[in-house]
Amino acid sequence: MMLRFNKKNIVIFALLSLNFFTMLFISWRKWADIWIDYGREPYTAWLLSMGKPLYVAVDCLYGPLAHYINAAVFMLVGPGLIFLSCWNILLLVVFSVVVYRFFCHYADSLVAALCVCCFYSVFAFSQYTFMGSLNFVCPYTHSMTYGVMLAVSCCFSLCYYFETNQTKFLLLAGFLCGLVFLTKAEAFVAAFGASILTFCIVIMRDWKRGPCPSQHTIPYHLLVFVLAALAPVLIAVLLMGIQMPFGTAVNGVFSSMRC
């Protein structure tokens, strides 16, 4: 769906921008709690950026995806909390665009704007208790925020697949589900559960329609989804196996399922 720059959309964009920059200004550099949890996140990324292998020289409770992405940020621009925060702000902006386009497609621009406004005002920059780090800018663990954004994007892709029956959306959903597996168990359970539910609904829909060609594509589509989901997991194991024993790499990739 292409966004049209008419008067209504320009006004919505201006209001969302005002909401975003207001919340950013109010919360500026108040996102993290250095004493509780969050200090582990930049420290882990810093060690990885210096070549220390995760799960060998650096302890970690969750999957490897978020930590290595944070390490890549430090390698590109240097270590610093503000650099990591700016990267997370960029990610939440991209995620808000995904949310807006999805609800524009299935509802309208007003509903989409309210959803994004809710995300900015309630979740993205929030601090409702004495403890910080319960937001998307400086989270207590990046594995959770990455997992949530990827899992929601996976659900959106499944919705597009259900509507169009196109394999490209299924490939994207499977790949995103595999990436969620590399973050945190709670997010993966949500994404995997949504995937199973989608296939069940598709099977029931085609069964009620009677014999049709699409019924014979379900096993093929299921195989496509599984292979797409396995791809990021296997890539992660192979890349981590360069720095550590293969068994350690496998245990590390599956560590998120034990937490």
PyMOL commands that set and color helices and strands:
alter all, ss='L'
color gray80, all
select helices_A, chain A and resi 7-27+40-49+65-77+81-106+109-124+142-164+167-181+185-209+213-240+246-258
alter helices_A, ss='H'
color red, helices_A
deselect
rebuild
show_as cartoon
